Amino acid sequence: MNLSEKDLSLLKSKGISEKTFEKQIEKFENGFPALNIVGAATTANGIKKYSDEEEDDFVAIFKKEAKKYDMMKFVPASGAATRMFKKLFEFKDSYKGKSEEYEKFIADTKTDSVFTFFETLEEYPFYEDLKQACFAQENESLERLLEKHEYIKVLDVLLTNKGLGLGFLPKALIQFHRYEEKTRTPVGEHLVSSLYLFEDMKKYKVHFTISEEFLNEFEKIADYYVKRIKDRHDIDIEVTFSYQKPSTDTVAVTRSNEPLRDDDDNMIFRPGGHGALIHNLNDVDSAILFIKNIDNVVPNSMKEKNAYYEQLLGGVLLKYQNKIFKYLEDLDAEPSDRKLKSIAKFIREELCYEFEEQKNVKQQLKQILNRPLRVCGMVINEGEPGGGPFLVEDTKGNVSLQIVESSQINLKDDKQREVFEQSTHFNPVDLVCGVKDYKGNDFDLMQFVDEQAGFITEKSLKGRNLKALELPGLWNGAMAHWNTIFVEVPDFTFNPVKTVFDLLRPQHRN
């Protein structure tokens, strides 16, 4: 493809090489191969389900060993709240206040209706701020605006930059929970919940990946909680931020796979999805990383119960990581055939990694074990969206545990669809990761990405159809060549806020 000087300059400004750009175009032209799922991971095969006593033992391991490690909570937090308010935006853009519209509006009393939103408005944590903003912007009380059925004015104050602008903020900065005299955003909740996770530790790290334009707002909230936690608990929390790198953006193309261009003939690039954050994960410096989505938070009343299961996952990681490190040290020596068989059995039975033994089995076992390790919480699937746990066969015939999205599977294939429908669990994005090797060196996480695990989606921009390239997802293809352990955890550990109505669920009330 012939690129103009203007095109080459744009690529250079983003840090994207011409070779990388050409590979992106090739992906659009050739597509990605579907994964070959050979089994659903269940508690009978691939997901560990522990007894109460075993869970207590793993939590005890974590509490005993945690202080020996440099630990970090890693929180993807750049997602915008636009989707959270989607139904309110749609109402704001379409409602004209005609009598038939009003009758239809008040007749819809479902828990996720716009009418119910207004009826329960006082219960939302941002209610007091909305009252003040209505006075400031409309010179009328919120109550009076509602009495006059001025719903669009209220939504303008709530969602747009005429007022609070919640519809255009990151979800991380929206008030999620109300306490007696205060409210708390997800940023604050993650910092407070870290006290429960890293209990008795006097120093640890929390890292947020954010949109750069909101850095000041994130810093203000973080500084407030860091100071309060230091004053009250004598704990030092190092809070850091990073941004999704422009070099991970992907070009948008037309249906004929030509770069989409704007009115000034500039190629249009889009963020490459959360898989781009593997670069951010690779840049942070900690031995143990806890990954949790920004919107999966709970109020104080549930924090201790949830932290128990995060510590459980941490204990599982520490136990298995220590065992793997010991095996790697054994492999550095001259292990007996009996030891080699013992290590191979561990890989197959505990890591659920199937492989054909090669001639140099010692080197093969070392290559399999000397990888980053992740322990992933899995929740019984009761209809919630989320990647599912499967046994996946690669092109070399190796079978490993993977978190798979439906978009990565050829569901038109009867056998693949049958395996997919046997899935019993999904991934709520509670991951604990060991990212240093047995000699204490950092793994280069980019070496463990499956570049063939991305996918292509169709979208629109200002009425124009386009194709977008999603990089291998952070806990999907970006971690495809990690060692993986799945552990069943209770469904109450999964409390995402996908829509504004979720804020009134019982688990989000203190």
N, C-alpha and C positions, 0 to 999 in steps of 0.2 A: 504494500500500500504506500502510495506516494504521500509523504507528509510535507506540508509547507513549513517555511521558517517559523511562521506564527505557531503552528502545531508543535514543532520541536521546542520552541521557547516555553510553551505551556507545560509540556512534559517535564522539561528541566526544572521549572518553578515548583512543580509538585514532587520532584525527586523520583519520577517514574522513567525508567530507561526505555529506549525505543524497543528493545527486545521484550521487555515485560508488556509493553503496549501491544506488540505483535502477537504475543501469547494470548492476551485477552481477546483479540479479534478471532484468533484460531478457536478459542473456547466457544465463542458465539457460533462459528461456522460448523464446528464438529460436535458441540455439546459435551456433556459429561457422562461417563458410563454409570449406569445404575449400580448400586451396591447389591451384592449377592447375600441376602440374609438366609441363613441355613437353620435358624431356630430363634424363637422368642426366648429371651432370658426371663426365667421365672424363679420362684423360690425352690423349685425342684431341680433347676439347672441354670446356675449363673448368678442368682441373687442370694446373698447370705441373709438368713433370718435368724436372729439371735434370741435366746431366752432372756428373761429379766435379769437373771444372775450374770449371764455373759455380757449383757449390756452394761451392767454395773462394773464389771471387771474392766471393760474397755474404757469406760469413763475414768476409772481409777488410774489406769495406765496413763491417760492423757494428763490428768491432774498432777501425777507424779513426775512425768517426763517433760512437760511443756516448757518449764523454765530453762531447760537446757538448749532450747532452740530459738532462733530468730523467727518470730511469727508475724504474719500479716493477714489482715482481712482485705480482700480485693473485691471492689464493688463496681461493676459496670453501671454508670449513672448518667450517661449522656442522652438517653432517650427522651424525646419530647412528650408532653402530656396531651398533645392534640388528639390522639386516639382515645384517651381517657374521657374526653368530653365530646366524642364524636356525635352522640345522639343529641346533645344540647346544641352543637353547631348546626346540625341538620335542621333542627326545629327553628333556630334563630334565622336561618337563611330562607325558610319556606313559609313560616307562620305570618299571616296577614291580619289576624284578628277578626275575620268574618264570623258571623254567627254559627254557620255550619262547622267551621274549623274549631271554634271554641267548644261546641257541643262534643265534637269528636275528641278534642283534647281532654276534657274533664271526664269523659267516659272511659278513658284508658287508665285503669288504676293498678296495673301490674307494678311490681316492685321496681322495675327498671324503666318506668315510663317517665316522660318529662313532667307530667302532672304530679306524679308521686314525688319527683325531685323537689318541686316547689312546695308541696304539702309538708315535706320533711326538712325543709331548708334549714330550720333552726338547729337541727341535729348535726349538721356538717361542721367540721372544725374551722372552716374559713368563714363561718357565718358573721362573726363580729367584724372581721375586716371588710366583708361585703357591705355591712350596714354603714360603716364609716365612709366607704368609697362611694356609696349611693348619695350620701349627703354632699360629698365633695364634688361629684361629677354631675348629679342631677338636681341638686339643691332640694331634694325631697327624701323622706325616710323610705327605707326599704319596704316597711309595712304599708305605707301609703301607695307606693308603686304597685305592690301586689294587689292591693284593694282595687286599684284602677285597671288591673289586668295588663299592666305595662311590662309584660314578660320579656319582650325583646330588649327594652332598656336595661332591665336587670341583667340579662345575659351579656349584653354589651359591656357592662361594668365588670362582670365576673370574668369574662373570657378574653376580652380584647384590651389593647393598650389604652383604651379610653378610661380604664379603671385598673383592676388587679392584673389583667393580662395572663390569667392562669392557663389559658388555652395555648399559650406560646412559650411557657416556661418549661424547663426540664421537669419531669415527674419528680425528680429528687428534691425540688424546691417547693412542692405543693404541701400545704398543711394536711397531714394524714390523721393525726390523733389529737384528741382534746383531753386535757387534764383539768384539774380544778381551776387553776389560774393561768394556764398557758396551753399552747398547742405545740406540736412537734412535727417537723418534716422528716422524710425518710433519711436525710443526711444525719439529723440529730438522733433518730432512732438507731441507725447503724452504729453510731459512736457510743450511745448508751448501752446497746446490746453487747458491744464488744467487752464491756465490763463483766458481763455474765459468762461470755465465752472464755475470755482469758483471765478468769478469776485468780487472784493471788499473784499474778504477774505484775511487776512494777513498771514494765516498759514493753510496748509492742507498737505495731504500725497498722494504719488503715489507709488504703489507697483508693481513690475514686477516679474513674475515667470519665471525663466531662467534656462539654462543649466549651471551647476557650472563651467565648463571649460572656459566659456566666461565671468566670473565675472569681470575681470579686464577691458575688453573692455566696458562692460555696465557701470561700475563705472566711467570710463574716460568721457564718453558722458554725463552721469548724472551730474557729478561734474561741467562740463563746463556750462550746462544750468542752474543748480541751482545757480551757482555764478552769471551768467549774469542776471537772473531773480531777484536775491536778489539786485544786484547793480542798476538795472534799475527801479524796481517796489517796492522794499522794501518788498518783499514777501518771507517768509520762506517755502520752500518745503522740506518735509522730504521724501527722496527716500529710499526705502528698497527693498531687493531682497530675494527670497526664491527659493528652488529647489524642484522638484517633489521627494517625499520621496521614497527611495528604498523599504520601506515596502508596497508601493502601486503597486509594480511590480507584474505581473502575469506570471505564468509558461506557456511556450509554450509546446504543446503536439503533438504527432503524430495523424494520423487519427484513431488509435485504442486507443487514450486517454492515452498513456504512455508518461511521460515527455521526451521531446526532449533533447538530450545531445550533447555536443561538442566533439571534438577529445580527450579531456582529461577526458571524462565521467562526466563533470559537467552539471547539469541541466541548461537549457537556460531559462532565464526570459526576459520579455519584459515590457516596460512602459505600465501601465494600461489605457492609454488614458487620455483625458483632465478631465474626471471625478475624477481622482486622486487629482485634484487641490481643491476639496472641503476641503481637509485637510489643504491646504495652506490658503484657505479662512477662515477656522475656527480659524487659528492661528493669523491672523492679528487683530489689535485692533482699530476699528473705529465703529461708530454708523451707518453711512450711507456709502455704497459702490457702486461706479459706475463701472460696468464691461464692458469692451470694448476690442475686439480682437486687437492684435498688428498691423495687416495689414489694419485695417479699419481707416485710417487717411486721412486727406485732407491738402492741402497747406493753407497758410495764407488767401488767397482770399475767402475761404469757411468756415473758422473756426467759425466766428461769427454766421453764419446761422445754422451750425450744432450744436453749443453749445446751441442755443435757444431751440432745441428739447431735448437735454440732460437735460436742466433746466426744461423743461415741464415735463419730466418723473420724475424728482426730486420733483417738486411741487405736482404732483399726489401722489407720495409716502408719502410726508409729510402730506398732507391733510387726506389721508386714514389711515395712521398710527396713527395720532392724534385721529381720530374717533374710531379706534379699541381700542386704549389705554383707551379712555373714557368709552367705553362699558365694557372693562375688569374691570375697577374700579367699574362700576355699578354692575357687577356680583359678586364682592367681598362683596358688601353690600347685602341687601335683595330686589332684584328687583321685581317689580310688574309683574303680568302676562302680562300686556300690554307692559311693557318694554321688557320682554323676547320675545314676539311676534315681537316687533320692531327690536330687535337684530337678530332674526332668519330671518326676511325679508331682512335685510341688507346683511346677509351672502349669501342668495340665489340670491338676485337681483344684488348686487354690486360685490360680490366675485365669483358669478356664481358657488357656491358650494351647491350641492343638497345632502340632507341627510334625513334619517328617524329619527324622533324625538324619543329619548329614554325616559325612565321614569324620570330619573334625568336630565331634559333638561338644567337646569342651569349649571351643570358640563359639559355637552356635548358642550354647546355653548362656554364655557370658553376654553375647550380643542381645539375647532376648531379655535378660534381667537388667542390663545396664541402661535403663531408660527412666524417664520421669514416671512417677507413680501417682495415680489419682484414685480416691475413694469417693464414690458418688452415692448420695442418698436416693432411694427409689420409693415412690409412693404408689399404692394400688390405684389403678386408673379407674376413676368413676366419671369419666367424661370431660375432665379438664384437658386443655391443650398442652402439648409438650412433647419433646423428643422421647422416644421409647428405647428400652434396652434390648439389644439383639445380639446374637452370635453371627458374625459376619465372616465370610470367607474371602480372602484377598486373591489376587491373580497368581500368587505362588502356592496357593493351597493351604495357607495358614488360616486358622480360625481364631478370632479374638472377640472380646466383649466390646461393643460399641454403642454409643448413643446415636440413634438414627432418626432423622425426620422423614415424614412420609414422602416429601419431595425427592428424596434420594433413592426411592424404591420404585421399580417398575410394577405398579399395581395392576397393569393390564395383563401381566403374567399370572395365570391362575395359581401356580405353586407359590410365587412370591406373595400374592395377596392372601393366600391361606396361612402362610407363616406370619404375616403382618397381623392378621386378625386373631392370632393366638396370643398376642401380647397382653400382659396382665398389669404392667406397671408403666409409669412415665417418670421422667426426670424433672424434678422441681428446681434444678440448679442449686443444689447444696453440694459443693465439691470441696474436698480437701486434697491438696496437691503437694507432693514432695518433689522439689525441682533441683536438688543437688545430688551429685553422684556419691558413691560409697567412699570416695577420697575427699569429699567436701568441695568439689568443683561444681560450678554452675553448669547445668545442661544448657546447650543451645537449643531452645524449644523449636526454633524454625526447622531443625533437622528432623522433627517428628511429625510434620504436617503432611497429610495426604492431599496433594494439590489437585487430585482428580475428584475430590469430594465436594466441590462447589455445585452451584446450580444456577439456572437462568430463569428469571421471572419476567412477566410482561406487565408494564405499568404505563401510566400516561403522565404527560407534563404539559400543562396549558393546552389540553385538548389534543396533543400529539401522542400517538402510540409509540412506545419504545420498548426495547429489551434491556434488562439490567442484569449484571453479573454479580452474584453473591459469592464471596470467598468462602472456603470451607469454614463452617461454624465453629465458634470457640470451643464448645464441648462436643462437637461432632468431628469433622475432618481435621480441624486444627490440632486435635489431641488423638488422632487415629492411631498413631504408633506409640502411644504411652501404654504402660501396663495399667490395667483397670480392675477395680473391685467394686461390685455393686452390693449395697446393703439396704434392706428394707427399713424404712422409717415411717412413723405415723403420718396420716394425712394432715394433722394439725400443724405440721412443720411447713406446710405450703399455704401461704396467705397472700397471694399477689393482689395488687390493685390494678386490674385491667381497665375497669370503667369507674366513673365517679360513684356509681351506685354501690360498688364494693366497699366503700368507706363506711357504709352502714351495716355491713355484716357483723355478727356478734364478735368475731375474732378481732375486729378493729375498734371495738369499744372498750375503754379501760374500766 
